[in-house]
Amino acid sequence: MDKLARYREIIRQLIFDYASHKPANGQIETEAVIDLERDHYEVLHIGWDEVRRVHGSVVHIYRYY
């Protein structure tokens, strides 16, 4: 496995690990976004914390060309 493919696999595992943890408060879902074609990886929190809307990036990794 070449170096770039290995790095992609490590990042993919990291994203899935972060996405497996649900926030302790509110009705918040964790979503993993992985675009292998563009090397874009992200973990988002989406939902509600009482009356407050939650929508934000927890981890965002991308390859700038």
Backbone torsions as a table, in degrees:
resi	resn	phi	psi	omega
1	MET	NA	128.4	179.6
2	ASP	-73.3	167.7	-173.5
3	LYS	-61.4	-44.5	-178.9
4	LEU	-63.8	-41.6	178.2
5	ALA	-64.3	-38.3	178.3
6	ARG	-65.2	-44.5	177.8
7	TYR	-61.0	-42.0	177.6
8	ARG	-60.4	-41.4	179.6
9	GLU	-65.8	-40.9	178.2
10	ILE	-62.6	-45.1	179.8
11	ILE	-64.4	-41.8	178.7
12	ARG	-60.3	-43.8	177.6
13	GLN	-63.5	-41.0	178.2
14	LEU	-61.3	-45.2	-180.0
15	ILE	-61.7	-46.6	179.7
16	PHE	-65.7	-33.6	177.7
17	ASP	-66.1	-47.6	177.7
18	TYR	-62.0	-40.6	-176.8
19	ALA	-71.1	-16.8	-179.1
20	SER	-78.9	-11.6	-179.3
21	HIS	-97.6	123.9	179.4
22	LYS	-93.4	137.6	176.8
23	PRO	-58.5	147.8	-174.6
24	ALA	-73.3	-28.9	-176.0
25	ASN	-116.4	154.7	176.3
26	GLY	76.3	177.2	176.5
27	GLN	-100.9	72.8	-173.2
28	ILE	-114.7	128.5	176.4
29	GLU	-99.3	151.3	176.7
30	THR	-110.1	131.0	-175.4
31	GLU	-126.5	134.0	175.7
32	ALA	-99.2	134.6	176.9
33	VAL	-121.3	119.9	-179.1
34	ILE	-132.1	120.2	176.7
35	ASP	-120.3	97.2	-175.8
36	LEU	-69.2	-29.6	-178.5
37	GLU	-65.3	-36.3	-177.3
38	ARG	-109.3	7.4	-178.0
39	ASP	52.3	54.8	-179.6
40	HIS	-122.3	122.2	-175.6
41	TYR	-132.9	134.0	-176.0
42	GLU	-153.9	146.8	171.2
43	VAL	-119.2	128.0	-177.7
44	LEU	-117.9	147.3	167.4
45	HIS	-105.9	127.4	-177.2
46	ILE	-137.0	130.0	176.4
47	GLY	153.5	-150.7	-176.8
48	TRP	-128.5	138.7	170.5
49	ASP	-117.1	92.6	-170.3
50	GLU	59.2	-110.2	-178.4
51	VAL	-100.6	1.4	-176.6
52	ARG	-98.1	128.0	177.4
53	ARG	-75.8	133.9	178.8
54	VAL	-115.1	125.4	175.8
55	HIS	-157.1	102.1	-176.9
56	GLY	-160.3	158.0	179.9
57	SER	-84.8	131.3	177.4
58	VAL	-96.7	-44.9	177.7
59	VAL	-133.9	133.0	177.4
60	HIS	-140.3	115.5	-179.7
61	ILE	-127.4	129.7	176.0
62	TYR	-145.6	157.3	179.2
63	ARG	-98.8	117.5	179.5
64	TYR	-86.6	125.0	-177.2
65	TYR	-94.0	NA	NA
